[in-house]
């Protein structure tokens, strides 16, 4: 079982790294880029575990370790890969 | 127009950061986690630009700046948001 987790900064939280990347893109000639925000992407492989349980466990892991719930949002999807 | 870009390490490339996270998860009691690999997630907002052109431009940006094509793979999807 595979979980794909997407972590993004909450709306309103400044993203200086994204700003730096936008400036770099602009200086390379990509002036059509309005905004860029950086986040994290994680792939978690599970052993034998039921889907419902995996769902709960992933949520817990995200709250406790994988994300910072104060400034970050997360979404995930679970597949049978 | 919004592009969502997912960057992952190529298969076979070691991921020490992911390994560290797996150990942390294990010590928190999440022993069902077999493997975890970390990547990057980016959201790029575009100004007025055709979809085909956006596609080409994103590919270029990924090759030139946003990813390291030697050790990383990327995928992206473009939406009208």
N, CA and C atoms of all chains as a GROMACS GRO file, in nm:
protein
  486
    1UNK      N    1   0.084  -0.120   0.000
    1UNK     CA    2   0.000   0.000   0.000
    1UNK      C    3   0.088   0.125   0.000
    2UNK      N    4   0.051   0.221  -0.082
    2UNK     CA    5   0.135   0.340  -0.097
    2UNK      C    6   0.053   0.466  -0.067
    3UNK      N    7   0.108   0.553   0.017
    3UNK     CA    8   0.041   0.680   0.043
    3UNK      C    9   0.126   0.793  -0.016
    4UNK      N   10   0.060   0.881  -0.090
    4UNK     CA   11   0.128   0.999  -0.143
    4UNK      C   12   0.081   1.120  -0.065
    5UNK      N   13   0.174   1.190  -0.003
    5UNK     CA   14   0.137   1.302   0.084
    5UNK      C   15   0.190   1.433   0.024
    6UNK      N   16   0.103   1.531   0.015
    6UNK     CA   17   0.141   1.662  -0.036
    6UNK      C   18   0.132   1.764   0.077
    7UNK      N   19   0.240   1.832   0.105
    7UNK     CA   20   0.241   1.930   0.213
    7UNK      C   21   0.263   2.068   0.154
    8UNK      N   22   0.173   2.161   0.188
    8UNK     CA   23   0.187   2.298   0.137
    8UNK      C   24   0.184   2.396   0.254
    9UNK      N   25   0.241   2.511   0.234
    9UNK     CA   26   0.231   2.616   0.335
    9UNK      C   27   0.088   2.669   0.336
   10UNK      N   28   0.038   2.701   0.454
   10UNK     CA   29  -0.096   2.759   0.462
   10UNK      C   30  -0.101   2.892   0.390
   11UNK      N   31  -0.219   2.924   0.338
   11UNK     CA   32  -0.240   3.053   0.274
   11UNK      C   33  -0.206   3.163   0.374
   12UNK      N   34  -0.132   3.262   0.332
   12UNK     CA   35  -0.100   3.371   0.422
   12UNK      C   36   0.036   3.355   0.486
   13UNK      N   37   0.090   3.232   0.486
   13UNK     CA   38   0.225   3.212   0.540
   13UNK      C   39   0.327   3.249   0.432
   14UNK      N   40   0.420   3.335   0.467
   14UNK     CA   41   0.520   3.378   0.370
   14UNK      C   42   0.606   3.261   0.324
   15UNK      N   43   0.647   3.265   0.197
   15UNK     CA   44   0.730   3.159   0.141
   15UNK      C   45   0.855   3.221   0.077
   16UNK      N   46   0.956   3.256   0.158
   16UNK     CA   47   1.075   3.323   0.105
   16UNK      C   48   1.151   3.238   0.003
   17UNK      N   49   1.148   3.105   0.023
   17UNK     CA   50   1.217   3.017  -0.072
   17UNK      C   51   1.150   3.023  -0.209
   18UNK      N   52   1.016   3.022  -0.207
   18UNK     CA   53   0.941   3.034  -0.331
   18UNK      C   54   0.968   3.166  -0.402
   19UNK      N   55   0.979   3.272  -0.321
   19UNK     CA   56   1.007   3.405  -0.376
   19UNK      C   57   1.144   3.407  -0.444
   20UNK      N   58   1.241   3.342  -0.379
   20UNK     CA   59   1.376   3.337  -0.436
   20UNK      C   60   1.374   3.262  -0.570
   21UNK      N   61   1.298   3.152  -0.574
   21UNK     CA   62   1.290   3.074  -0.698
   21UNK      C   63   1.223   3.157  -0.807
   22UNK      N   64   1.120   3.232  -0.770
   22UNK     CA   65   1.051   3.316  -0.870
   22UNK      C   66   1.147   3.419  -0.930
   23UNK      N   67   1.229   3.480  -0.844
   23UNK     CA   68   1.326   3.577  -0.894
   23UNK      C   69   1.426   3.512  -0.989
   24UNK      N   70   1.470   3.390  -0.952
   24UNK     CA   71   1.563   3.318  -1.039
   24UNK      C   72   1.498   3.289  -1.174
   25UNK      N   73   1.371   3.245  -1.170
   25UNK     CA   74   1.301   3.215  -1.295
   25UNK      C   75   1.288   3.341  -1.379
   26UNK      N   76   1.259   3.452  -1.312
   26UNK     CA   77   1.243   3.579  -1.383
   26UNK      C   78   1.375   3.618  -1.452
   27UNK      N   79   1.485   3.598  -1.380
   27UNK     CA   80   1.613   3.638  -1.438
   27UNK      C   81   1.655   3.541  -1.550
   28UNK      N   82   1.593   3.424  -1.555
   28UNK     CA   83   1.618   3.331  -1.666
   28UNK      C   84   1.523   3.359  -1.784
   29UNK      N   85   1.433   3.455  -1.767
   29UNK     CA   86   1.346   3.494  -1.877
   29UNK      C   87   1.203   3.444  -1.865
   30UNK      N   88   1.169   3.373  -1.757
   30UNK     CA   89   1.033   3.321  -1.741
   30UNK      C   90   0.946   3.424  -1.670
   31UNK      N   91   0.913   3.529  -1.745
   31UNK     CA   92   0.844   3.642  -1.684
   31UNK      C   93   0.694   3.616  -1.669
   32UNK      N   94   0.645   3.507  -1.728
   32UNK     CA   95   0.501   3.476  -1.717
   32UNK      C   96   0.465   3.414  -1.582
   33UNK      N   97   0.566   3.378  -1.502
   33UNK     CA   98   0.537   3.318  -1.371
   33UNK      C   99   0.493   3.425  -1.272
   34UNK      N  100   0.369   3.412  -1.223
   34UNK     CA  101   0.314   3.510  -1.130
   34UNK      C  102   0.357   3.481  -0.987
   35UNK      N  103   0.356   3.351  -0.955
   35UNK     CA  104   0.381   3.313  -0.817
   35UNK      C  105   0.427   3.168  -0.814
   36UNK      N  106   0.512   3.135  -0.720
   36UNK     CA  107   0.548   2.994  -0.703
   36UNK      C  108   0.561   2.967  -0.554
   37UNK      N  109   0.497   2.859  -0.511
   37UNK     CA  110   0.505   2.820  -0.370
   37UNK      C  111   0.561   2.679  -0.360
   38UNK      N  112   0.654   2.662  -0.268
   38UNK     CA  113   0.719   2.532  -0.254
   38UNK      C  114   0.659   2.453  -0.140
   39UNK      N  115   0.652   2.324  -0.158
   39UNK     CA  116   0.603   2.235  -0.054
   39UNK      C  117   0.682   2.106  -0.053
   40UNK      N  118   0.629   2.009   0.017
   40UNK     CA  119   0.696   1.880   0.024
   40UNK      C  120   0.606   1.771  -0.032
   41UNK      N  121   0.669   1.667  -0.080
   41UNK     CA  122   0.596   1.554  -0.134
   41UNK      C  123   0.658   1.428  -0.074
   42UNK      N  124   0.578   1.337  -0.023
   42UNK     CA  125   0.633   1.216   0.039
   42UNK      C  126   0.559   1.094  -0.010
   43UNK      N  127   0.633   0.986  -0.028
   43UNK     CA  128   0.573   0.858  -0.062
   43UNK      C  129   0.601   0.760   0.050
   44UNK      N  130   0.495   0.712   0.114
   44UNK     CA  131   0.511   0.620   0.226
   44UNK      C  132   0.461   0.481   0.188
   45UNK      N  133   0.549   0.382   0.199
   45UNK     CA  134   0.508   0.244   0.170
   45UNK      C  135   0.473   0.172   0.299
   46UNK      N  136   0.358   0.104   0.297
   46UNK     CA  137   0.311   0.032   0.414
   46UNK      C  138   0.324  -0.117   0.397
   47UNK      N  139   0.336  -0.187   0.509
   47UNK     CA  140   0.323  -0.332   0.508
   47UNK      C  141   0.175  -0.366   0.503
   48UNK      N  142   0.140  -0.489   0.539
   48UNK     CA  143   0.000  -0.532   0.538
   48UNK      C  144  -0.079  -0.456   0.642
   49UNK      N  145  -0.175  -0.381   0.598
   49UNK     CA  146  -0.256  -0.300   0.688
   49UNK      C  147  -0.384  -0.265   0.615
   50UNK      N  148  -0.495  -0.257   0.688
   50UNK     CA  149  -0.621  -0.225   0.621
   50UNK      C  150  -0.623  -0.078   0.579
   51UNK      N  151  -0.700  -0.053   0.476
   51UNK     CA  152  -0.705   0.082   0.419
   51UNK      C  153  -0.751   0.187   0.521
   52UNK      N  154  -0.857   0.155   0.594
   52UNK     CA  155  -0.911   0.249   0.693
   52UNK      C  156  -0.807   0.281   0.798
   53UNK      N  157  -0.735   0.176   0.840
   53UNK     CA  158  -0.635   0.195   0.944
   53UNK      C  159  -0.520   0.280   0.889
   54UNK      N  160  -0.482   0.251   0.766
   54UNK     CA  161  -0.375   0.328   0.702
   54UNK      C  162  -0.411   0.477   0.702
   55UNK      N  163  -0.536   0.504   0.667
   55UNK     CA  164  -0.586   0.641   0.663
   55UNK      C  165  -0.564   0.711   0.799
   56UNK      N  166  -0.608   0.646   0.905
   56UNK     CA  167  -0.595   0.703   1.039
   56UNK      C  168  -0.448   0.722   1.077
   57UNK      N  169  -0.368   0.619   1.047
   57UNK     CA  170  -0.226   0.623   1.085
   57UNK      C  171  -0.153   0.736   1.013
   58UNK      N  172  -0.183   0.753   0.885
   58UNK     CA  173  -0.119   0.860   0.807
   58UNK      C  174  -0.153   0.997   0.866
   59UNK      N  175  -0.280   1.017   0.896
   59UNK     CA  176  -0.323   1.142   0.957
   59UNK      C  177  -0.243   1.170   1.085
   60UNK      N  178  -0.230   1.068   1.169
   60UNK     CA  179  -0.153   1.080   1.293
   60UNK      C  180  -0.007   1.119   1.266
   61UNK      N  181   0.054   1.044   1.172
   61UNK     CA  182   0.195   1.072   1.139
   61UNK      C  183   0.214   1.215   1.091
   62UNK      N  184   0.119   1.261   1.008
   62UNK     CA  185   0.128   1.397   0.956
   62UNK      C  186   0.120   1.498   1.069
   63UNK      N  187   0.028   1.477   1.161
   63UNK     CA  188   0.009   1.572   1.271
   63UNK      C  189   0.129   1.572   1.365
   64UNK      N  190   0.186   1.453   1.386
   64UNK     CA  191   0.291   1.441   1.487
   64UNK      C  192   0.430   1.471   1.436
   65UNK      N  193   0.459   1.428   1.313
   65UNK     CA  194   0.598   1.436   1.268
   65UNK      C  195   0.619   1.494   1.128
   66UNK      N  196   0.533   1.451   1.034
   66UNK     CA  197   0.564   1.481   0.894
   66UNK      C  198   0.536   1.625   0.854
   67UNK      N  199   0.444   1.690   0.923
   67UNK     CA  200   0.416   1.829   0.888
   67UNK      C  201   0.416   1.915   1.016
   68UNK      N  202   0.418   2.042   0.995
   68UNK     CA  203   0.401   2.137   1.105
   68UNK      C  204   0.260   2.196   1.092
   69UNK      N  205   0.164   2.145   1.171
   69UNK     CA  206   0.023   2.183   1.152
   69UNK      C  207  -0.004   2.332   1.176
   70UNK      N  208   0.089   2.401   1.238
   70UNK     CA  209   0.069   2.545   1.262
   70UNK      C  210   0.078   2.623   1.131
   71UNK      N  211   0.175   2.587   1.047
   71UNK     CA  212   0.194   2.666   0.924
   71UNK      C  213   0.171   2.586   0.796
   72UNK      N  214   0.149   2.453   0.809
   72UNK     CA  215   0.135   2.373   0.688
   72UNK      C  216   0.002   2.299   0.680
   73UNK      N  217  -0.047   2.283   0.556
   73UNK     CA  218  -0.162   2.198   0.528
   73UNK      C  219  -0.111   2.071   0.461
   74UNK      N  220  -0.189   1.964   0.470
   74UNK     CA  221  -0.150   1.844   0.396
   74UNK      C  222  -0.271   1.775   0.337
   75UNK      N  223  -0.245   1.703   0.230
   75UNK     CA  224  -0.344   1.618   0.166
   75UNK      C  225  -0.276   1.486   0.136
   76UNK      N  226  -0.352   1.380   0.131
   76UNK     CA  227  -0.287   1.255   0.090
   76UNK      C  228  -0.384   1.164   0.016
   77UNK      N  229  -0.328   1.074  -0.061
   77UNK     CA  230  -0.410   0.972  -0.127
   77UNK      C  231  -0.341   0.838  -0.109
   78UNK      N  232  -0.424   0.734  -0.091
   78UNK     CA  233  -0.371   0.600  -0.067
   78UNK      C  234  -0.405   0.512  -0.186
   79UNK      N  235  -0.306   0.440  -0.236
   79UNK     CA  236  -0.332   0.348  -0.348
   79UNK      C  237  -0.275   0.210  -0.314
   80UNK      N  238  -0.311   0.111  -0.395
   80UNK     CA  239  -0.271  -0.027  -0.364
   80UNK      C  240  -0.140  -0.066  -0.428
   81UNK      N  241  -0.070   0.028  -0.488
   81UNK     CA  242   0.057  -0.003  -0.556
   81UNK      C  243   0.155  -0.081  -0.469
   82UNK      N  244  -0.377   3.015  -1.465
   82UNK     CA  245  -0.335   2.877  -1.490
   82UNK      C  246  -0.237   2.832  -1.380
   83UNK      N  247  -0.259   2.710  -1.335
   83UNK     CA  248  -0.179   2.660  -1.224
   83UNK      C  249  -0.112   2.529  -1.262
   84UNK      N  250   0.018   2.519  -1.236
   84UNK     CA  251   0.088   2.392  -1.259
   84UNK      C  252   0.132   2.334  -1.126
   85UNK      N  253   0.102   2.206  -1.106
   85UNK     CA  254   0.147   2.137  -0.987
   85UNK      C  255   0.261   2.043  -1.027
   86UNK      N  256   0.375   2.062  -0.964
   86UNK     CA  257   0.494   1.984  -1.003
   86UNK      C  258   0.536   1.894  -0.888
   87UNK      N  259   0.556   1.767  -0.917
   87UNK     CA  260   0.601   1.670  -0.816
   87UNK      C  261   0.741   1.625  -0.852
   88UNK      N  262   0.834   1.643  -0.760
   88UNK     CA  263   0.972   1.604  -0.785
   88UNK      C  264   1.010   1.489  -0.691
   89UNK      N  265   1.059   1.380  -0.748
   89UNK     CA  266   1.101   1.266  -0.665
   89UNK      C  267   1.244   1.228  -0.699
   90UNK      N  268   1.311   1.166  -0.605
   90UNK     CA  269   1.443   1.113  -0.633
   90UNK      C  270   1.430   0.993  -0.726
   91UNK      N  271   1.525   0.979  -0.820
   91UNK     CA  272   1.521   0.863  -0.909
   91UNK      C  273   1.537   0.735  -0.830
   92UNK      N  274   1.479   0.629  -0.883
   92UNK     CA  275   1.494   0.498  -0.822
   92UNK      C  276   1.643   0.466  -0.812
   93UNK      N  277   1.686   0.417  -0.700
   93UNK     CA  278   1.827   0.380  -0.688
   93UNK      C  279   1.910   0.488  -0.622
   94UNK      N  280   1.858   0.612  -0.621
   94UNK     CA  281   1.930   0.720  -0.553
   94UNK      C  282   1.899   0.712  -0.403
   95UNK      N  283   2.001   0.711  -0.322
   95UNK     CA  284   1.981   0.700  -0.177
   95UNK      C  285   1.907   0.822  -0.124
   96UNK      N  286   1.825   0.802  -0.022
   96UNK     CA  287   1.748   0.911   0.037
   96UNK      C  288   1.769   0.911   0.189
   97UNK      N  289   1.883   0.965   0.234
   97UNK     CA  290   1.915   0.963   0.378
   97UNK      C  291   1.811   1.036   0.462
   98UNK      N  292   1.754   1.142   0.406
   98UNK     CA  293   1.652   1.218   0.481
   98UNK      C  294   1.529   1.130   0.504
   99UNK      N  295   1.488   1.058   0.402
   99UNK     CA  296   1.375   0.967   0.415
   99UNK      C  297   1.403   0.858   0.518
  100UNK      N  298   1.527   0.810   0.516
  100UNK     CA  299   1.567   0.705   0.610
  100UNK      C  300   1.556   0.757   0.754
  101UNK      N  301   1.601   0.879   0.774
  101UNK     CA  302   1.595   0.939   0.908
  101UNK      C  303   1.449   0.951   0.953
  102UNK      N  304   1.362   0.994   0.861
  102UNK     CA  305   1.221   1.008   0.896
  102UNK      C  306   1.161   0.872   0.930
  103UNK      N  307   1.200   0.768   0.853
  103UNK     CA  308   1.147   0.634   0.881
  103UNK      C  309   1.187   0.589   1.022
  104UNK      N  310   1.312   0.616   1.059
  104UNK     CA  311   1.356   0.580   1.193
  104UNK      C  312   1.277   0.654   1.300
  105UNK      N  313   1.253   0.782   1.276
  105UNK     CA  314   1.173   0.859   1.372
  105UNK      C  315   1.033   0.802   1.385
  106UNK      N  316   0.972   0.768   1.269
  106UNK     CA  317   0.838   0.710   1.272
  106UNK      C  318   0.839   0.579   1.350
  107UNK      N  319   0.944   0.500   1.327
  107UNK     CA  320   0.954   0.371   1.395
  107UNK      C  321   0.960   0.392   1.546
  108UNK      N  322   1.040   0.489   1.587
  108UNK     CA  323   1.054   0.510   1.731
  108UNK      C  324   0.927   0.570   1.792
  109UNK      N  325   0.841   0.627   1.707
  109UNK     CA  326   0.711   0.674   1.756
  109UNK      C  327   0.607   0.562   1.755
  110UNK      N  328   0.646   0.444   1.707
  110UNK     CA  329   0.554   0.330   1.711
  110UNK      C  330   0.491   0.294   1.578
  111UNK      N  331   0.526   0.365   1.472
  111UNK     CA  332   0.469   0.335   1.340
  111UNK      C  333   0.554   0.231   1.269
  112UNK      N  334   0.545   0.109   1.316
  112UNK     CA  335   0.633   0.004   1.266
  112UNK      C  336   0.584  -0.056   1.134
  113UNK      N  337   0.463  -0.017   1.092
  113UNK     CA  338   0.411  -0.070   0.967
  113UNK      C  339   0.469   0.002   0.844
  114UNK      N  340   0.542   0.110   0.867
  114UNK     CA  341   0.601   0.184   0.755
  114UNK      C  342   0.725   0.111   0.702
  115UNK      N  343   0.718   0.068   0.576
  115UNK     CA  344   0.828  -0.006   0.515
  115UNK      C  345   0.934   0.088   0.461
  116UNK      N  346   0.889   0.195   0.401
  116UNK     CA  347   0.983   0.283   0.332
  116UNK      C  348   0.918   0.421   0.319
  117UNK      N  349   0.999   0.524   0.323
  117UNK     CA  350   0.946   0.657   0.295
  117UNK      C  351   1.049   0.735   0.216
  118UNK      N  352   1.002   0.794   0.108
  118UNK     CA  353   1.093   0.874   0.026
  118UNK      C  354   1.040   1.017   0.018
  119UNK      N  355   1.131   1.112   0.034
  119UNK     CA  356   1.090   1.252   0.036
  119UNK      C  357   1.116   1.317  -0.100
  120UNK      N  358   1.026   1.406  -0.136
  120UNK     CA  359   1.044   1.479  -0.260
  120UNK      C  360   0.998   1.623  -0.242
  121UNK      N  361   0.982   1.691  -0.353
  121UNK     CA  362   0.937   1.830  -0.346
  121UNK      C  363   0.806   1.845  -0.422
  122UNK      N  364   0.730   1.944  -0.381
  122UNK     CA  365   0.603   1.974  -0.447
  122UNK      C  366   0.601   2.124  -0.472
  123UNK      N  367   0.564   2.165  -0.591
  123UNK     CA  368   0.562   2.308  -0.622
  123UNK      C  369   0.434   2.346  -0.694
  124UNK      N  370   0.384   2.463  -0.661
  124UNK     CA  371   0.268   2.517  -0.733
  124UNK      C  372   0.310   2.646  -0.803
  125UNK      N  373   0.299   2.643  -0.935
  125UNK     CA  374   0.341   2.759  -1.014
  125UNK      C  375   0.219   2.824  -1.077
  126UNK      N  376   0.200   2.954  -1.048
  126UNK     CA  377   0.088   3.028  -1.109
  126UNK      C  378   0.138   3.106  -1.229
  127UNK      N  379   0.063   3.093  -1.339
  127UNK     CA  380   0.100   3.161  -1.462
  127UNK      C  381   0.009   3.276  -1.493
  128UNK      N  382   0.061   3.372  -1.567
  128UNK     CA  383  -0.024   3.476  -1.622
  128UNK      C  384  -0.092   3.421  -1.747
  129UNK      N  385  -0.142   3.507  -1.834
  129UNK     CA  386  -0.210   3.462  -1.955
  129UNK      C  387  -0.111   3.395  -2.050
  130UNK      N  388  -0.132   3.269  -2.072
  130UNK     CA  389  -0.041   3.193  -2.158
  130UNK      C  390  -0.119   3.071  -2.206
  131UNK      N  391  -0.093   3.030  -2.332
  131UNK     CA  392  -0.164   2.912  -2.384
  131UNK      C  393  -0.116   2.786  -2.313
  132UNK      N  394  -0.208   2.688  -2.309
  132UNK     CA  395  -0.179   2.564  -2.236
  132UNK      C  396  -0.056   2.492  -2.293
  133UNK      N  397  -0.050   2.482  -2.428
  133UNK     CA  398   0.062   2.414  -2.492
  133UNK      C  399   0.194   2.480  -2.457
  134UNK      N  400   0.190   2.615  -2.456
  134UNK     CA  401   0.312   2.689  -2.429
  134UNK      C  402   0.352   2.670  -2.283
  135UNK      N  403   0.252   2.671  -2.194
  135UNK     CA  404   0.279   2.651  -2.052
  135UNK      C  405   0.349   2.517  -2.032
  136UNK      N  406   0.300   2.415  -2.101
  136UNK     CA  407   0.358   2.281  -2.093
  136UNK      C  408   0.508   2.283  -2.126
  137UNK      N  409   0.540   2.346  -2.240
  137UNK     CA  410   0.680   2.353  -2.282
  137UNK      C  411   0.763   2.432  -2.183
  138UNK      N  412   0.709   2.544  -2.138
  138UNK     CA  413   0.784   2.631  -2.047
  138UNK      C  414   0.814   2.561  -1.914
  139UNK      N  415   0.713   2.488  -1.862
  139UNK     CA  416   0.732   2.418  -1.735
  139UNK      C  417   0.842   2.314  -1.749
  140UNK      N  418   0.839   2.240  -1.859
  140UNK     CA  419   0.942   2.139  -1.883
  140UNK      C  420   1.081   2.204  -1.879
  141UNK      N  421   1.092   2.317  -1.948
  141UNK     CA  422   1.221   2.390  -1.952
  141UNK      C  423   1.265   2.432  -1.812
  142UNK      N  424   1.170   2.492  -1.738
  142UNK     CA  425   1.202   2.539  -1.601
  142UNK      C  426   1.250   2.423  -1.515
  143UNK      N  427   1.182   2.308  -1.529
  143UNK     CA  428   1.218   2.192  -1.448
  143UNK      C  429   1.360   2.146  -1.482
  144UNK      N  430   1.391   2.143  -1.612
  144UNK     CA  431   1.523   2.096  -1.653
  144UNK      C  432   1.633   2.193  -1.612
  145UNK      N  433   1.601   2.323  -1.619
  145UNK     CA  434   1.704   2.424  -1.596
  145UNK      C  435   1.724   2.462  -1.451
  146UNK      N  436   1.614   2.469  -1.374
  146UNK     CA  437   1.626   2.526  -1.240
  146UNK      C  438   1.555   2.446  -1.130
  147UNK      N  439   1.433   2.400  -1.159
  147UNK     CA  440   1.350   2.348  -1.049
  147UNK      C  441   1.390   2.209  -1.003
  148UNK      N  442   1.452   2.131  -1.091
  148UNK     CA  443   1.494   1.998  -1.048
  148UNK      C  444   1.640   1.974  -1.087
  149UNK      N  445   1.696   1.870  -1.032
  149UNK     CA  446   1.828   1.824  -1.074
  149UNK      C  447   1.808   1.697  -1.156
  150UNK      N  448   1.812   1.711  -1.291
  150UNK     CA  449   1.775   1.597  -1.377
  150UNK      C  450   1.867   1.476  -1.363
  151UNK      N  451   1.982   1.494  -1.302
  151UNK     CA  452   2.074   1.381  -1.283
  151UNK      C  453   2.019   1.282  -1.180
  152UNK      N  454   1.963   1.335  -1.072
  152UNK     CA  455   1.917   1.247  -0.965
  152UNK      C  456   1.766   1.253  -0.940
  153UNK      N  457   1.698   1.346  -1.008
  153UNK     CA  458   1.554   1.361  -0.979
  153UNK      C  459   1.467   1.340  -1.103
  154UNK      N  460   1.347   1.285  -1.079
  154UNK     CA  461   1.243   1.278  -1.180
  154UNK      C  462   1.136   1.381  -1.147
  155UNK      N  463   1.060   1.422  -1.247
  155UNK     CA  464   0.949   1.512  -1.216
  155UNK      C  465   0.827   1.478  -1.300
  156UNK      N  466   0.713   1.513  -1.247
  156UNK     CA  467   0.586   1.501  -1.318
  156UNK      C  468   0.512   1.630  -1.292
  157UNK      N  469   0.424   1.668  -1.384
  157UNK     CA  470   0.343   1.787  -1.352
  157UNK      C  471   0.207   1.778  -1.416
  158UNK      N  472   0.114   1.855  -1.362
  158UNK     CA  473  -0.018   1.865  -1.423
  158UNK      C  474  -0.058   2.012  -1.424
  159UNK      N  475  -0.127   2.050  -1.530
  159UNK     CA  476  -0.166   2.190  -1.546
  159UNK      C  477  -0.318   2.200  -1.537
  160UNK      N  478  -0.366   2.294  -1.457
  160UNK     CA  479  -0.511   2.314  -1.449
  160UNK      C  480  -0.544   2.462  -1.467
  161UNK      N  481  -0.673   2.492  -1.484
  161UNK     CA  482  -0.714   2.629  -1.514
  161UNK      C  483  -0.744   2.713  -1.392
  162UNK      N  484  -0.717   2.660  -1.273
  162UNK     CA  485  -0.750   2.731  -1.148
  162UNK      C  486  -0.697   2.873  -1.146
   0.00000   0.00000   0.00000
